[in-house]
Amino acid sequence: MVKIAFNSALAQKALGKEVPAAVKDPEVASAPVGTEGSTGRCLLTLLGIAFILSGLIVGGACLYRYFTPKRMYHGAMEFRDVSSGAESQPYYLPRVEEEVEISDNIAVISVPPPRFRPGDPAYILHDFNRKLTAYLDLTLRTCFVIPLNTSVVLPPQDLIDLFSQLMSDSYRSYLVHEDLVVTERIDDVKPLGFYIRRLCDGKETYRMQRRASLPGGGIQKRSADECFTIHHFENKFVTETRICKA
Ligand SMILES: *[C@@H]1O[C@H](CO)[C@@H](O)[C@H](O)[C@H]1NC(C)=O
């Protein structure tokens, strides 16, 4: 067969005809040299491709699972401010909405500007590894850092459960006040860890304390211009965080 093909091609050449062998003699062309060898190579190539593809898929899945297991959740809570007295309650309850991105040890909460109510939009980052919370006030473009309060902030899995619950029905809750005071400026955000550094880099950053834990027993100075509030939740109640610069 091979010999015949070779011969006929030679014969064509000898006759001076520039017709390709494949066209001239399809039977010869469809019987390629070494059929078994090329089928084997083809199979090997296919196997190789399948192997590489499965490797990519498994590898991708692993990377996804272990390095970026982030999830976005959206939730809203209506709340009652018990401290302001029952009479002053409006007909409809105020509402806090937020979006949260939860990974293994980090929760980043995005608080939009509240409607019909004073309060600043903010990003709130809870770093469960470093046990720190950072508030980035988006109106002031300033960062405030305080130790993570684990009796207020639910751990990541519980947060996920809470937001899964909030997705299905609206939630009625109550308001808790939190009074924080700026204590000192932080010049180097590096020791605060990768995530807070990424959030606060290039912004003025301050350390805070609970007012009640200040020496002097937390005498409240009521100067509204130096204070601002952020309404948010990371538990089954809404927290009004009031941050004062003095
Ligand atoms: C955490 O927050 C609660 C409620 O605001 C407060 O009573 C408690 O003292 C705080 N704990 C710490 C360690 O700051």
The ligand as a Tripos MOL2 file, in Angstrom:
@<TRIPOS>MOLECULE
LIG
   14    14     1     0     0
SMALL
NO_CHARGES

@<TRIPOS>ATOM
      1 C1        -19.0390   44.4650   74.5950 C.3       1 LIG1
      2 O1        -20.2480   45.1340   74.3590 O.3       1 LIG1
      3 C2        -21.1940   45.0320   75.4140 C.3       1 LIG1
      4 C3        -22.4840   45.6870   74.9410 C.3       1 LIG1
      5 O2        -22.2350   46.9240   74.3140 O.3       1 LIG1
      6 C4        -20.6230   45.6580   76.6580 C.3       1 LIG1
      7 O3        -21.5350   45.5370   77.7270 O.3       1 LIG1
      8 C5        -19.2980   44.9720   77.0170 C.3       1 LIG1
      9 O4        -18.6970   45.6290   78.1140 O.3       1 LIG1
     10 C6        -18.3550   44.9980   75.8330 C.3       1 LIG1
     11 N1        -17.1830   44.2190   76.1360 N.am      1 LIG1
     12 C7        -15.9470   44.6570   75.9230 C.2       1 LIG1
     13 C8        -14.8500   43.7200   76.2770 C.3       1 LIG1
     14 O5        -15.7170   45.7470   75.4690 O.2       1 LIG1
@<TRIPOS>BOND
     1     1     2 1
     2     1    10 1
     3     2     3 1
     4     3     4 1
     5     3     6 1
     6     4     5 1
     7     6     7 1
     8     6     8 1
     9     8     9 1
    10     8    10 1
    11    10    11 1
    12    11    12 1
    13    12    13 1
    14    12    14 2
@<TRIPOS>SUBSTRUCTURE
     1 LIG1         1 GROUP 0 **** ****
